[in-house]
């Protein structure tokens, strides 16, 4: 038997013994459990088993060092043989392996329990936030193949200053001037893009530009926004418990936020019926509201918002009427093949001759930091510099 397999067998043996006794994995208890099975190890080997057991019982187990590594944004596990991390340049494999799918399953169930959720054959998938702020998703095998799959999204440890994003290539200096002007003009906008394109990072940094006298109320499914601002109130949704009770949705929270005297209402991710309340709020004098939306391109945003609003009960005409009156601009994010996340376009939302809202590109930022003005440029100028009255 190779050393790794022998260590796995030892750890499993001691884990079972301690579980039967209800004992903590102290060095003395581990040594005693090993002796009861006819194994006598030196102090170093005993401490190695203790460390392995504690890693399994605390935090994210063997994934904990990856989650704590600076620069890591995501850790994913595709069964026991494949672990990947994203350090900002796309997913890359790491040499970590689990002994078997049972080990991945145990870790998934423990993390789900830490997030207050149930994960078993009756409920084989879960999406929750862990106590340390990580977003955790899991699907058990055999639903998932080649084994139990875990996805952990590491929250930003701090909000990046806009100057840092310019240095990182998220947008050129000219782009920062434009976005700063949007925030100053209290334009209502959404940051769009695919999962992992940097929407939350950019929105959090832009919110740090909001004047200090403005009160911001953030509404999120999972708390991720962390603007550097002195007056921020954050409301976080809550899933139902194992009995199916106690759920608090984004829609509930948007309504509560409107009663909290917000100067800026922010919905971290618009993806459901809460779009109706957000659009209504932005049509009742709450200027400068914003949020994020998943979309393939800036041009797809009106259709995406329409679909959400219609699913929530609005007619297509009412949806476009609300969108056209509530939102003014779209900041669209992309992720380049080299992993760089950046602002690709700023578009304005305008009505066509039939009353439908369409996104018109105002500015395009190239991968080489070039800046091109589009047909929506004049409309954007009017948004940023409104005339008197």
N, C-alpha and C positions, 0 to 999 in steps of 0.2 A: 504494500500500500504506500502511495506517495505521501510526502509530508503534509500537503494541503488536505488530502482526503482524510488522513489520520487526525489532523487537527479538527476538521469538521465533525468527525465521529466523536471525538472527545467532548467537543462543545455540546453536541446534541445529547450525549449521554448525561453530562452534568446538568444541562438544562432540564431534562426530564426528571432527574432525581430531585433537583431543587424545587421544581414545580409541585412534585408530590408532597414535599415537606413544607412547602410554603415559605422557603428560606430565601434570604437575600444572597446575591453572588459575592460574598466576601471571600478573601483568600482562604480563611480557615474552613468555611463551609465548602468551598470548591475542593480543597485538599481532602476533606473528609469524604465528600461524595466520590472522588476518584479512588480513595482507598477502599471504599465499600464495594467498588467494582474491580478490585484487584489491581489498580493502577497506582503506582507511586511515582510522582514526578518531582523534579527539582523546583526550587522557588521561582525561577525565571519562567519555567513552563506553566506553573500554576497561575502566575500573574498574567501570562499571555491568555490563558483561558478566561480569567476574570475580565480582562479588557474586552475580549470578544463578546462575552455575555452582556457586559454593560453597554457596549455599542448596540447590541440587539435590543436592549431594553430602554435606551435613552435616545432622544432626538430621532434622527432619520437613520440610525444604525450605521451600516457601512457607507451610506451615502452622505453622512454628515460632513466629512472632510471636503467633499466636492461642493456642497452647498455653502460652506464657509470660505471657499476659495475666492479671493478678490476677482471681480470681473465676470463671474459665472452668473448667467441669467436664467438658465434652465438646466434641469437634469431629467433625463428620461430613461426608463428601463423597459426594454422589450424582451421580457422573459429573463431567465437566469443567466443567459450567455451574452447579453448585449446591453451595455450601459453607455449612454452618450451624455456629453455636456455641451452647452453653448457658452463660449467665452466672449461672444460678440461677433464672431465670424462664421456663424452657422454651427450645426451639430457636428461633433467629432467624437469618435469612439475613445473610451478609456479602458485600461486593462482590468478593471474591477469585474469580478464574476461572483454570482451567488452559488451556493452549493447545489440548489435545486429550486424548482418552482415553489415548493413549500416554503422556502425561506423568503422568497419574494412575497408570497401570499401573507405570511405572518407579519412582515413589515407593513404591508398595505393595510391590513386589518388594525394593527396597532396605531398607525398614523390616522386612519379614519376615526378610531375611537378618540384620539387626542383632539380631533376636530369636532367631536360630538356627533359623529355619524355612524351608521351601521353599515358593515360590508361583509356579506356572506353569500351563499348560493342563492338565497331568496332575493337579495339586493346586491347583484354582482358588480355594481359600479357606484362611484361616489365622486362628488366634487365639493370640496370644502376648503376652509382656510385653517392652517395650523396655528398654534399659539405663537410661534415665532414670526407669523405673517406670511409664510410661504403658501402659495396657492397649490393645492394637492388634488390630483385627479387619478383615479385608478379604475381598471377594469380587470376582473378576475378571469383566469382561464377556467373552462375552455371557451368562454365567450371571446376572449382575446387570445390570439396566437401570434408568436410561438410560445406564449406563456403569459402570466399575469403582467400587465403593463402599468407602469407608474409614470406620471408626469408631474414634476414639481417646478413651479415658477417662483424664482427668488425675487422678493420685492426689492425695489431700489433702496439702498441703505441711506440715501439722501437725495434731495432734488438737485439735479445738475444746474449750475448757473448757465444762462444763455451763452455767455462767452465761452464756456467749456464746450458747448454743443457746436459753436462755430469752429473751434479748434479741432473738434472731432469730425468735422465735415458734415454734420447734420443739416446745416444750412450755411450759405455764405454770409458774410457781414451785411451785404445789402438785404438779404432775406431777413436777418434779425431786425434791421431797421423797419422793414415792412410789417413784420409780426408785432413788434413793439408798438407801432402806430395803430394796428388793429385793436390791441388791448387798450391803449390809451383812448381810442375813439369809442370804446364800449361797443364794438361790433359783436353781434351774436354769430358764433361760428361753431363748426364741428371739425375735429381732427379725425381723419379717416385713414384706412389702410388695412392690411391683412394682420392676422395674429402675429405678434412678434416684430412688427415693423417700427415700433418705437412711439406709438400714439400716446401712451400714458406718460412716457418720459418727456416728450415735447410739451404736452398739455401742462404737466406739473411745473415745468420751467417757465412757461408763459404765464401761468397763474402767479408765479413769484414776482411778475412785473406789475401786478395789480396794485394801485395806490394803497398805502397802509390804512387809510381811513375807511376803505371799503370792507364790509363784512361778507365773507364768502361762506356759503353753505354747500358742502360737497355731499353728493348722494352716490353711493357705490354699492355694487353687488359684493365686491371684496375690496376692502380699503387698500388702495395702492397709491393714490395721489398724495404727495407730500410737499406741497409748495412751501417755500421759505417766505412766510407771511405771518404777521402778528395776530391776525383775526380770522381764524379758520375754525369752522364747526364741521365735523364729519359725521355723517349718518351711514350706517352699514346695514344692508339687508340681512335677513336671517332665514335659513331654510327650515322646513318643518322638522320636528324631532322624530324619533323612531315611531311615535304613535300617530304621526301625521298632523300634529297640532303645533301652534306657535309660529307659523310662517309670517314673516314681514317682508313684503315685496318692495321693489324699487318704486312701484306706483304709489304704494302707501307712503313711502318716505318723501317722494316729490311733493305730495300734498302737505305733509308735515313741514317740509322745508319752506313752503310758501308762507307759513304762519310764523316763521322765525325771523322775519324782517331781513331777508337777504338783499345785499347790494348786487351780488353776483351769485346766480344759481348755477351749479355745475353738476352734471350727471356723468359720472365716470365712464359708463358704457351704456349707450342706448341700444337695446336689443329686443324690446318687447312692448307691452301695452303702455309703459311709462312714457313713450314718445308722445302720447296724446296729452298728458298732463304737462310735459315739458313744453310742447308747442303752445299750449294754452297759457302757461306761465310767461313765456317770452312774448306773448301778445297782450300782456296786461301790465306793461310798464317795467318789467324786469330786464333792463338793458344789460348787455354784456354777458349774457348767459352763454354757456358752451358745454361741450361734452365730446365723447368719442363714439364713432360708429364704424363697424366693419364694412368695408366696401372695396371693390376691385379697383375703382378709379374714381376721380372726382366727378366724372360724368355720370357715374352710376348712383350717386348719392340720392338724387330725387326719387329714383325708382326704389331704392332701398328704404327710404323713409316712408314712401307711399305704401309699400308692402306692410311695414310694421303698423302704420296707422290704420290701414284697411282691416288688417287682422284684428285690431283693437276695436273695430266698430265704426270708424269713420268712412264716409263715402270717398270715392277717388277725388271728386271735385272738392269736397271739404278738406281732404288731406292736403291737396296742393294749395288751397287757399291759406291754410294754416302754415304750411312750410314757407310759402312765399312771404307771408307777413312776419314770421318769427325769426327766420335765419337769413343771414346776409352773405356768409362766406364759408368756403371749405378749404381746409389745409390738408393736403393729401400726402401721406407717407408711403415710401417704398423701401424695400430691402434689396440692395444690389447683389449680384452674384458673389461678390467678395465679402458679403456680410454687413456692409455699411448700411446703417439705417439713416434715411435722410428725407427731408421735405422735397417732394418732386414738383408739386404744383400748388398754387393758390387759385381758387376759382370763385366766382361770384354766382349767387343764385338769382336768376331772373325769370320773369314770366314770359312765355311765348305768346303768340297771337291768340291762342285758344285757352289761355288761362293756366296752362300747365307750367310747372317750374322746371327749369333746366339749369345745369351747371355750365358756366361759360368760363373757360380758362383765362385768367388774368395775368398770371406770371408762371413761367416754367423755369425750374432750376435744373441745370444739367449736371451730369456726373462730374464734369470738369469745372464745376462752380460757375458756369456761364448762366446768365440771366436773360430770359427772353420775355418780352411783353406780348400778351395775347389780346384777343378781341374784348375780353372783359376788363381790360386795364382801366378804361375810362370810368366804368362803373365802380371799380375798386377805389379809384381816386375820390369819387363822390362819397363813398362810404367812409373813407379815412379823413376827408376834409369836407364835411357837410356845410352847405351854405347857411346863412342866417334864416331862421324860421323853419 
